[in-house]
Structure formats: C-alpha cells, structure tokens
Amino acid sequence: MINRNRANDSFGGERLPGFIAFIAIALWFLLAILGAGRASAQEFSLTAGDVLPSLEMALAANGAPDDGIVQLDNPALPVIDGAVAHASYNPLSGRFVIRMAQGGGAVTGVVTRMARYAIINRAIDRGDIIGEADIDYLDAPAISGRGYVTDDNALIGKMARRALSANKPIRAGDLETPTLVKKGAIVTLTYNVEGIRMTHQGIAMHNGGAGDVVSVRNIKSDRTLKGVVSDHNLVSIIPHNAAFEG
C-alpha cells in the first residue's frame, strides 16, 4: 500500500525549488526596476531653473538680447545638467525652445526686452512745466510701438498736455513746448553780430515755443523777419534776415 503522505511530501518537495526560483527572479526584476528609478531620480536632480545661466548663454548666442529677462514656462522641468544641444529663438515674439544635451523635455519660455525710460517722479497737472528736478529713470520691459520718451532732454522744459502720473513711461504726444511768444504780442527782437547787440520791438506773426522759428514784423522798419524764440516775448533774429534800419 502506497503511503499517500510520503507521496505528497515527495511531490511538494519537487515543486519547491522551482517556486523559490520564480520568487527569486521576481524579486531581482523588482529590485532592478527600483534601482533604475533611483538612478533616474539621481540623474535628473536639477531643474531648468537651476541651470538658467546656461540657458541664458545659449539664447544670447542665438540672437536674444543680452539685457533681456528670461522667463521659463517650466522652471521645475527636471534636467541632468546645463548642457544645451539646440536653442531656437524668435526675435519677433521673444519665444524660445531649448533642447538639452542629455535628453528630457524641451525647455520653453520668453525673453522680455528691457528699456530705460525717462519719467517724472511726481504727478504733473495739465499745463505744468517739467523741470530737471522732476526727472527720474525707469528700467522696464520694452513697450511695443513708438513714441515713448527715453531721453530726459525730451522732458525738461516741456508742458504737459494732460495730467501725468509719476513713475510711468510718457508718450511724446503727451507733451508740448510751452508758448513763450503769442501771435500778435509785442516782442523784443535781438540781433547779435560781430560783437554788436541791437534790439528793436516787433509783432509776433504766430505762436512759438523755446527754439521755434517764428516770423515777426519789425515795428520800426515794417519788415518781416525770422527769428528763434529764446525766452518769454524774446526773439533772436537770424542774421541773414536782419533788417534793423529805421
């Protein structure tokens, strides 16, 4: 009679080594996956934000402005190092795409061009004259379109056409030259030549601000001359237009 318990023990003993081998292979495979995951995590220990200087250098080499501000769409994107394989930059939109040498996702973003604007440091009412003490400067992203003032010479001595806020870029169209000579006003005409200064009175033919060329009628000679407005109701006659005989 066959001992059934012994037979079962023998059968189980034959299967046990194969089962252990299967478990061992499964554990090895799992450990391999976990190890690869840990290695990958160690390789991608940096982010795009960490290697920003390298990205800026690559963009500058591809036409981006040196003084531009680089803004990343994905600063937390994992990268291995700062080595760049390829960078493309669109000068019209400022957009860029950078491919890293060690793979990973594309780094994208925009380069914002900066500009320095001449601004006022206090609120200015309509009709106020801007003086040198009112001038300051602002470094800010460049504003699309033209007409914004960047030179303080375009502000000093100008009159505000409307109320202006402090610390904001100003359009040239918001300013005008103050009227120092009004049409029909009696003005003083000066003429300087060869060290001789002569003065007469005249009548302004139209309005003018500092530096404007205006026509005036010499009251004494009744001749029309041209001169440059130099101050309030003061016109310096252009030499070849002088006619001070009387």
RODO-2510 file (C-alpha; in nm, 4 decimals, decimal comma):
residues 246
     n   res          X          Y          Z
     1     m     0,0000     0,0000     0,0000
     2     i     0,1300     0,3384    -0,1032
     3     n     0,1971     0,5885     0,1760
     4     r    -0,0072     0,8868     0,0476
     5     n     0,1558     1,1307     0,2896
     6     r     0,5001     1,0334     0,1692
     7     a     0,3883     1,0716    -0,1906
     8     n     0,2542     1,4211    -0,1200
     9     d     0,5755     1,5178     0,0557
    10     s     0,7766     1,3939    -0,2389
    11     f     0,5576     1,5869    -0,4848
    12     g     0,5774     1,9061    -0,2803
    13     g     0,9499     1,8718    -0,2475
    14     e     0,9878     1,8505    -0,6243
    15     r     0,7871     2,1766    -0,6802
    16     l     0,9515     2,3808    -0,4051
    17     p     1,2831     2,4567    -0,5805
    18     g     1,1023     2,5851    -0,8925
    19     f     0,8758     2,8073    -0,6860
    20     i     1,1731     2,9545    -0,4995
    21     a     1,3495     3,0223    -0,8289
    22     f     1,0407     3,2058    -0,9588
    23     i     1,0263     3,4219    -0,6436
    24     a     1,3974     3,4960    -0,6722
    25     i     1,3605     3,6079    -1,0345
    26     a     1,0597     3,8259    -0,9490
    27     l     1,2499     3,9908    -0,6614
    28     w     1,5521     4,0528    -0,8834
    29     f     1,3321     4,2119    -1,1507
    30     l     1,1592     4,4339    -0,8913
    31     l     1,4903     4,5437    -0,7427
    32     a     1,6222     4,6212    -1,0905
    33     i     1,3232     4,8458    -1,1612
    34     l     1,3570     5,0233    -0,8264
    35     g     1,7286     5,0674    -0,8799
    36     a     1,6754     5,2154    -1,2248
    37     g     1,4147     5,4500    -1,0810
    38     r     1,6554     5,5673    -0,8113
    39     a     1,9330     5,6151    -1,0691
    40     s     1,6996     5,8140    -1,2924
    41     a     1,5957     6,0326    -0,9996
    42     q     1,9622     6,0913    -0,9169
    43     e     2,0427     6,1828    -1,2794
    44     f     1,7551     6,4362    -1,3000
    45     s     1,8385     6,6035    -0,9704
    46     l     1,8410     6,9542    -1,1258
    47     t     1,5649     7,1686    -1,2765
    48     a     1,5574     7,4094    -1,5690
    49     g     1,5545     7,6952    -1,3193
    50     d     1,8770     7,5648    -1,1633
    51     v     2,0649     7,5880    -1,4935
    52     l     1,9192     7,9250    -1,6030
    53     p     2,2650     8,0857    -1,6616
    54     s     2,3485     7,8161    -1,9173
    55     l     2,0140     7,8703    -2,0885
    56     e     2,0719     8,2471    -2,0998
    57     m     2,4125     8,1984    -2,2625
    58     a     2,2631     7,9670    -2,5254
    59     l     1,9877     8,2176    -2,6026
    60     a     2,2330     8,5088    -2,6286
    61     a     2,4338     8,3046    -2,8795
    62     n     2,1160     8,2648    -3,0840
    63     g     2,0252     8,6334    -3,1031
    64     a     1,8425     8,7033    -2,7784
    65     p     1,9217     9,0473    -2,6257
    66     d     2,1906     9,0381    -2,3573
    67     d     1,9839     9,2636    -2,1306
    68     g     1,6644     9,0640    -2,1782
    69     i     1,4839     8,8907    -1,8929
    70     v     1,4426     8,5141    -1,9468
    71     q     1,1143     8,3729    -1,8165
    72     l     1,0697     7,9939    -1,8201
    73     d     0,7333     7,8282    -1,8834
    74     n     0,8523     7,5188    -1,6969
    75     p     1,1227     7,6150    -1,4425
    76     a     1,0629     7,2904    -1,2473
    77     l     1,1342     7,0694    -1,5505
    78     p     1,3905     6,8013    -1,4449
    79     v     1,7261     6,8151    -1,6256
    80     i     2,0532     6,6281    -1,5849
    81     d     2,2869     6,9253    -1,6325
    82     g     2,3107     7,2596    -1,8108
    83     a     2,4476     7,1280    -2,1396
    84     v     2,2372     7,2568    -2,4305
    85     a     2,2039     7,0631    -2,7555
    86     h     1,9970     7,3146    -2,9540
    87     a     1,8294     7,6511    -2,8921
    88     s     1,5893     7,8389    -3,1182
    89     y     1,4799     8,1995    -3,0557
    90     n     1,2130     8,4085    -3,2297
    91     p     1,3164     8,7784    -3,2169
    92     l     0,9646     8,8983    -3,3037
    93     s     0,7762     8,7215    -3,0260
    94     g     1,0680     8,6602    -2,7887
    95     r     0,9639     8,2925    -2,7590
    96     f     1,2276     8,0160    -2,7417
    97     v     1,2659     7,6377    -2,7325
    98     i     1,5770     7,4700    -2,5893
    99     r     1,6679     7,1023    -2,6184
   100     m     1,9060     6,9708    -2,3531
   101     a     2,2051     6,7549    -2,4496
   102     q     2,1145     6,4805    -2,2005
   103     g     1,7549     6,4475    -2,3157
   104     g     1,4430     6,5225    -2,1189
   105     g     1,1608     6,7571    -2,2106
   106     a     1,2016     7,0825    -2,4047
   107     v     1,2638     7,3995    -2,2048
   108     t     1,0373     7,6787    -2,3322
   109     g     0,9743     8,0393    -2,2373
   110     v     1,0051     8,4007    -2,3469
   111     v     1,2780     8,6673    -2,3406
   112     t     1,1456     9,0098    -2,2423
   113     r     1,3419     9,3001    -2,3888
   114     m     1,4182     9,5784    -2,1407
   115     a     1,4357     9,9538    -2,1991
   116     r     1,5202    10,2648    -1,9947
   117     y     1,2573    10,5367    -1,9911
   118     a     1,2871    10,8964    -1,8746
   119     i     0,9944    10,9534    -1,6378
   120     i     0,8661    11,2083    -1,3866
   121     n     0,8955    11,1443    -1,0129
   122     r     0,5797    11,3342    -0,9177
   123     a     0,2318    11,3786    -1,0574
   124     i     0,2107    11,6583    -1,3134
   125     d    -0,1068    11,8559    -1,3840
   126     r    -0,2111    11,9679    -1,7271
   127     g    -0,0226    12,2825    -1,8219
   128     d     0,2614    12,2264    -1,5728
   129     i     0,6185    12,2716    -1,6913
   130     i     0,8539    11,9785    -1,6283
   131     g     1,1842    12,0750    -1,4685
   132     e     1,5144    11,8917    -1,4287
   133     a     1,4329    11,8070    -1,0653
   134     d     1,1185    11,6229    -1,1828
   135     i     1,3141    11,3707    -1,3916
   136     d     1,3895    11,0111    -1,2979
   137     y     1,4524    10,6873    -1,4884
   138     l     1,2704    10,3551    -1,5084
   139     d     1,4097    10,0227    -1,6349
   140     a     1,1110     9,8211    -1,7542
   141     p     1,0037     9,5742    -2,0244
   142     a     1,0116     9,7492    -2,3610
   143     i     0,6709     9,8766    -2,4675
   144     s     0,5655     9,7852    -2,8197
   145     g     0,5155    10,0779    -3,0520
   146     r     0,6985    10,4064    -3,0701
   147     g     0,6574    10,7441    -2,9117
   148     y     0,7612    10,6769    -2,5522
   149     v     1,0204    10,9158    -2,4090
   150     t     1,3635    10,7689    -2,3298
   151     d     1,5719    11,0898    -2,3247
   152     d     1,5379    11,3425    -2,0416
   153     n     1,6014    11,6234    -2,2909
   154     a     1,2612    11,5444    -2,4379
   155     l     1,1006    11,6167    -2,0978
   156     i     1,2847    11,9115    -1,9479
   157     g     1,1096    12,2386    -2,0213
   158     k     0,8073    12,0691    -2,1792
   159     m     0,4480    12,1337    -2,0780
   160     a     0,2014    11,8549    -2,0024
   161     r    -0,0933    11,8323    -2,2424
   162     r    -0,2800    11,6298    -1,9787
   163     a    -0,2353    11,5164    -1,6189
   164     l     0,0575    11,2738    -1,5951
   165     s     0,1186    11,0066    -1,3307
   166     a     0,4522    10,9587    -1,1593
   167     n     0,6898    10,6706    -1,2362
   168     k     0,5276    10,5667    -1,5634
   169     p     0,6570    10,5884    -1,9230
   170     i     0,5374    10,9022    -2,1012
   171     r     0,4372    10,9421    -2,4652
   172     a     0,5909    11,2274    -2,6575
   173     g     0,2391    11,3188    -2,7646
   174     d     0,1522    11,3933    -2,4005
   175     l     0,3954    11,6870    -2,4069
   176     e     0,4189    12,0167    -2,5865
   177     t     0,6557    12,3101    -2,5972
   178     p     0,5281    12,5962    -2,3782
   179     t     0,4177    12,9011    -2,5725
   180     l     0,6611    13,1827    -2,4952
   181     v     0,5524    13,4087    -2,7802
   182     k     0,1871    13,4547    -2,8754
   183     k     0,0587    13,5724    -3,2086
   184     g     0,0023    13,9486    -3,2071
   185     a     0,2148    14,0102    -2,8982
   186     i     0,4792    14,2797    -2,8921
   187     v     0,8165    14,1113    -2,8560
   188     t     1,1763    14,2226    -2,8162
   189     l     1,3949    14,1486    -3,1156
   190     t     1,7665    14,0997    -3,0574
   191     y     2,0399    14,0864    -3,3184
   192     n     2,3976    13,9887    -3,2370
   193     v     2,6699    14,0192    -3,4976
   194     e     3,0410    14,0902    -3,4707
   195     g     3,0101    14,1676    -3,1010
   196     i     2,7348    14,4242    -3,1536
   197     r     2,3945    14,3655    -2,9939
   198     m     2,0968    14,5620    -3,1207
   199     t     1,7380    14,5474    -3,0026
   200     h     1,4086    14,6591    -3,1506
   201     q     1,0449    14,5823    -3,0988
   202     g     0,8334    14,3712    -3,3241
   203     i     0,4991    14,1991    -3,3515
   204     a     0,4816    13,8184    -3,3498
   205     m     0,3078    13,6752    -3,6550
   206     h     0,2248    13,3423    -3,4823
   207     n     0,2775    13,1439    -3,1618
   208     g     0,6115    12,9913    -3,0743
   209     g     0,7896    12,7998    -2,8012
   210     a     1,1531    12,7835    -2,6995
   211     g     1,3670    12,7044    -3,0023
   212     d     1,0852    12,7585    -3,2526
   213     v     1,1472    12,9741    -3,5577
   214     v     0,8797    13,2446    -3,5823
   215     s     0,8083    13,5351    -3,8133
   216     v     0,7978    13,8821    -3,6584
   217     r     0,7363    14,2278    -3,8041
   218     n     0,9877    14,4933    -3,7139
   219     i     0,7744    14,7868    -3,5959
   220     k     1,0370    15,0430    -3,6971
   221     s     1,1221    14,9132    -4,0447
   222     d     0,7884    14,7387    -4,1103
   223     r     0,9798    14,4422    -4,2496
   224     t     0,9022    14,0801    -4,1681
   225     l     1,1936    13,8854    -4,0187
   226     k     1,2529    13,5374    -3,8914
   227     g     1,3957    13,4603    -3,5507
   228     v     1,4315    13,1948    -3,2838
   229     v     1,2259    13,2154    -2,9653
   230     s     1,4769    13,2288    -2,6797
   231     d     1,2566    13,3363    -2,3867
   232     h     0,9226    13,4906    -2,2973
   233     n     0,8471    13,7520    -2,5679
   234     l     1,2124    13,7464    -2,6734
   235     v     1,3172    13,6568    -3,0274
   236     s     1,6751    13,6310    -3,1538
   237     i     1,6820    13,7371    -3,5171
   238     i     1,8517    13,5048    -3,7636
   239     p     2,1445    13,7145    -3,9003
   240     h     2,0728    13,6923    -4,2738
   241     n     1,7119    13,8005    -4,2081
   242     a     1,8068    14,1072    -4,0052
   243     a     1,6659    14,4444    -4,1076
   244     f     1,7134    14,6881    -3,8235
   245     e     1,7448    15,0001    -4,0295
   246     g     1,4896    15,2539    -3,9243
***
